């Protein structure tokens, strides 16, 4: 909802072909001013060791295709004890798209 209210064009879980691998980033975003493409991955169960291992593998895959965290890959993380807040989401959107 925060992307919509901030007028950031996005697609949810749109297929991304990386050679012979297809992944589905949580969000594919178009910067409204620069027209640059960003991807946003939210890793929501980082307190689960199996999930965390897969998350790190996915980050390695992204970086091997020059999709770099904090440059053109936005990442957010949470655990049961540390949920992602709407404030963090809003600040992240402002950081990348203002």
N, C-alpha and C positions, 0 to 999 in steps of 0.2 A: 504494500500500500504506500510506503514511503517513497518509492521510486515514482509511482503514479502522481502523488501529490506534489512532488518536486519537479514534475514534467521531464523526467528522464526516460527516453524511449528504451524499452527493454523487451526481451523475450525470455520466457521462463523455460528452462530445460530444453533449449534448442540444441540439436545435434551439432557437434564440432568434430570435423574429420581431421585427424592428425595422421597422415599417411594411411596405414592400415588399421588404425585404432579410432574408434568413435567414442567420444565422451559427451556427457551432457552437463555442462556448467549450470549451476543453479540459475544464473542470470547472464545473458549477453546484453550488454548495454551500448548505446550509441551516445557519445558525448554530444549534447545539443549544440555546442558552439564549434568544437574542433572536428566533429564527425569521426573521431577516433573510436575504435572498438575497445571495450573493456569487458572483462569477465569477472564475475563475482561468485566466489565459492564460500558457502557457509558450512563450516564443519561443526556440527551440533552435538556430537557425542564424544568429545575428546577424552573423556574419562573411561571410555571403553577401549582397552588395548587393541583389539582387532580393528575397530573402526579407525583408531588413530594411525595404525600401521597402514591401512588403505589410504587414509588422507595424505600421509607423507609420500606414498607412492604416486598419488595423483599430482601432488606438488612437483615431484621430480619429473613426471611426464610433461607437465606444463612448461617447466623451465627448459627441458630439452628441445622444446619448440619455440623458444624465445618468448614465452608468455611468463612474465616475471612478476612475482609478488611485489606489491607496492608501486609497480610501474604501470602494467596493463592488466594485472590480476589483483583484484581486491579480495582480501580474505578476512573472514570473521570466524571466531571460535567461541565455543561455549561448553560448559560441563553442567551437570545437575546442580552443583553448588554455585556456579558462576554463569547464570543465564545471560544471553545477549539482551541488552536493553534498547529500547527505542531511542534513547539519547545517543548511544553509540552509533546506531544506524544513521540517525540524522547528521551527526558530526562526520561520519564517514562520507556520506553523500555530499555534504558541503565541501569537504577536503578535496574530493576528486572532481566535482562538477561545478564549483563556484569560481 
